[in-house]
Amino acid sequence: MTETLHPACQAPQPGEGPAAWQGYLSQCPLGDVRRILDGQRSEWRLALGGLAGIHDHWTYAPGKWSLARLMGHMADSELVLLERLLRAARGDGGPQPAYDEDAFAALWEPDLAAELGRWSLQRRLVVDLLDRLPVEAWERRGQVEDRAYSVRQLAWMMAGHACHHLAVLKERYLPQLPVQEGTGLRVLRGVDAQRVLNEPGILGFRLGVDGPRRLIRVSLETGAALPPHAVPDRALFWVLGGKGELHVDGGLHLLEAGDAALVEGGAQRGWRSLGREALELVVVRGWPEDAL
């Protein structure tokens, strides 16, 4: 006997919502939308948490939303969607008014940390509500002006909206973000492979025979992360392939193939893989102070 999937694990069918929403939904991974929504909380915290208070008002081009306004838009939009979802799920899905996202965003100067926290809290409420919904509620319908939608469609719309803006964040915002280098970090762009391999003692690193120094090869698939952690040794991170975010003591730095970063001992460091290719790193712990 075939087990019937829970409605949360079923993608919306044609006719469950406006056709204009399909572009957002197409960016969602498959699975249980409740778990997808919950997992996005950590994705956004990892992407933006280290920028709060530093790059709140930075944007990649004139006329585009700042990082803080982008996060404020995420929080506002999902609060509106949450109200629509709750009304429809409770059988009160009568016509709701549309809202002007640009007008909302223009009315105040948001704080990135506060908006990230507000959105994350709202997401917890969304997931808690969806976990408690009776199965039949997922099929109930609501309406915004002349556009009809199901509760399931709204849940997936939230996930797709977050996927869309996270992709924009990674493709347009983060690659152009100014690098903030502190005392614990030095970034080297376009490092030549032979220059690294010819450093004194590098062969010893590679063979693992040069005292306490160690050579480590790291490969992270797209989206995979190495959580921030403190290591007592000074380390060289050399990017062989792909693109990644290096988090050092709360700051975020974007590196790609050919770049290297020297991180001082004791600093919190972590990585997240970006782009379509795996992030390939060589890490040399115990890197000498006078090298490179």
SVG drawing of the C-alpha trace seen along z (x, -y; Angstrom):
<svg xmlns="http://www.w3.org/2000/svg" viewBox="-14 -57 77 59">
<polyline fill="none" stroke="black" stroke-width="0.4" points="0.0,0.0 1.4,-3.4 1.6,-5.9 0.0,-9.3 2.5,-12.2 1.7,-14.9 0.5,-18.1 3.7,-19.9 5.7,-17.5 3.7,-18.0 4.6,-20.8 1.7,-23.1 -0.3,-22.1 -1.2,-24.5 -4.2,-26.5 -3.3,-26.6 -1.9,-30.1 -1.1,-32.9 1.1,-32.0 3.4,-34.9 4.5,-33.1 5.9,-30.1 9.3,-31.8 9.8,-31.9 8.5,-28.3 10.9,-27.0 13.9,-28.0 12.9,-25.8 14.5,-22.5 12.2,-19.5 11.1,-18.1 9.0,-19.0 8.4,-22.8 8.2,-23.1 11.8,-21.8 12.9,-23.9 11.5,-27.0 13.1,-26.2 16.5,-25.5 16.5,-28.9 16.8,-30.6 20.4,-29.4 21.2,-30.1 20.3,-33.7 22.0,-34.1 25.2,-32.6 25.0,-34.9 24.3,-38.2 25.0,-37.7 28.6,-38.8 27.7,-42.0 25.3,-43.5 26.6,-46.8 29.3,-47.0 27.5,-47.0 23.9,-47.7 23.5,-50.5 25.7,-49.1 24.2,-48.2 25.8,-46.9 24.4,-49.6 22.7,-53.0 18.9,-52.8 19.0,-49.2 18.0,-48.3 20.6,-48.3 21.3,-45.1 19.2,-46.3 16.3,-47.3 16.5,-43.9 16.2,-42.2 13.4,-44.5 11.6,-43.6 12.0,-39.9 10.5,-40.5 7.6,-42.7 6.7,-40.5 6.6,-37.3 4.5,-39.0 1.9,-39.9 2.1,-36.3 1.7,-34.9 -1.5,-36.8 -2.9,-35.6 -1.9,-32.0 -3.5,-32.1 -6.7,-33.6 -7.0,-31.0 -6.1,-28.1 -8.8,-29.2 -11.4,-29.5 -11.4,-33.3 -9.8,-33.6 -11.9,-36.3 -10.3,-39.0 -7.3,-40.6 -5.7,-43.8 -2.4,-43.8 0.5,-45.8 3.2,-48.0 6.6,-46.5 8.6,-49.6 6.4,-51.9 7.0,-49.8 10.7,-49.7 10.9,-53.5 9.2,-54.5 12.0,-53.7 15.7,-53.1 16.0,-49.5 18.7,-48.0 20.2,-44.8 20.6,-42.9 17.1,-43.8 15.4,-42.9 17.3,-39.6 16.2,-38.8 12.6,-39.8 12.5,-37.7 14.0,-34.7 11.4,-34.9 8.6,-35.2 10.0,-32.1 9.8,-30.2 6.1,-31.2 5.4,-30.1 7.0,-26.7 5.2,-26.2 1.9,-27.1 2.4,-24.8 3.5,-21.9 0.2,-22.3 -2.1,-22.6 -4.6,-19.8 -4.1,-18.1 -7.3,-19.5 -6.2,-23.1 -3.4,-22.9 -6.0,-22.7 -8.1,-25.7 -8.1,-28.8 -7.6,-32.5 -7.7,-35.5 -5.7,-38.7 -7.7,-41.0 -8.6,-38.8 -5.9,-36.2 -6.6,-32.9 -4.2,-30.7 -4.0,-27.7 -2.4,-27.5 0.1,-25.1 1.0,-27.6 1.6,-30.4 3.9,-28.2 6.0,-27.3 5.8,-31.0 7.6,-32.0 10.3,-29.4 10.7,-30.5 10.8,-34.2 13.7,-33.5 15.5,-31.3 15.1,-34.1 16.5,-36.8 19.3,-34.6 20.4,-34.0 20.4,-37.7 22.3,-38.3 25.0,-35.8 25.2,-36.8 25.0,-40.6 25.6,-41.8 28.2,-39.6 30.7,-39.4 31.1,-43.2 31.2,-43.6 34.2,-45.6 36.6,-43.4 37.0,-44.4 40.5,-43.3 41.3,-43.5 44.4,-42.6 43.5,-38.9 43.3,-38.6 45.2,-39.4 43.7,-38.6 45.9,-38.0 44.3,-38.1 45.4,-36.1 48.1,-34.1 50.2,-32.2 50.4,-28.4 54.1,-28.2 54.7,-31.0 53.0,-29.1 54.6,-25.8 58.1,-27.4 57.8,-28.9 60.5,-27.7 59.3,-24.6 56.2,-24.1 57.3,-20.6 57.7,-19.7 54.2,-20.9 52.9,-18.8 54.7,-15.7 53.7,-16.4 57.2,-16.3 57.8,-19.9 57.3,-19.9 53.8,-20.9 52.7,-22.3 50.0,-20.4 48.6,-20.5 44.9,-19.9 42.8,-19.5 39.2,-20.6 36.3,-20.2 32.9,-21.7 30.0,-21.1 27.8,-24.0 25.9,-25.3 28.0,-23.2 29.5,-25.0 32.4,-24.6 31.0,-26.2 33.2,-29.0 35.7,-27.6 38.9,-28.8 42.3,-27.2 45.4,-28.3 47.7,-28.2 48.3,-30.8 46.9,-29.4 47.0,-30.0 43.8,-29.2 44.5,-28.9 41.5,-28.6 42.2,-26.1 38.7,-26.1 35.2,-27.5 34.0,-30.4 33.4,-30.7 32.7,-32.9 35.4,-33.1 34.0,-34.1 36.6,-35.5 35.6,-36.8 32.2,-37.9 33.4,-39.4 32.6,-38.0 35.1,-37.8 34.5,-36.5 37.3,-34.5 37.7,-32.5 40.2,-30.4 43.7,-32.0 43.0,-33.9 44.5,-33.2 43.9,-34.4 46.2,-34.5 44.3,-34.1 46.0,-34.7 45.9,-32.1 42.9,-32.2 40.6,-33.9 37.2,-32.3 37.1,-31.1 34.6,-29.2 33.7,-28.6 30.6,-28.3 30.7,-27.1 29.1,-29.3 28.5,-29.0 28.0,-26.0 31.3,-24.3 32.6,-22.8 34.9,-24.9 38.4,-23.4 40.9,-24.6 44.4,-23.9 44.9,-24.8 48.4,-25.1 48.4,-25.3 51.4,-26.8 52.2,-29.1 55.4,-31.1 55.0,-34.9 57.5,-36.0 56.1,-33.8 54.1,-35.5"/>
</svg>
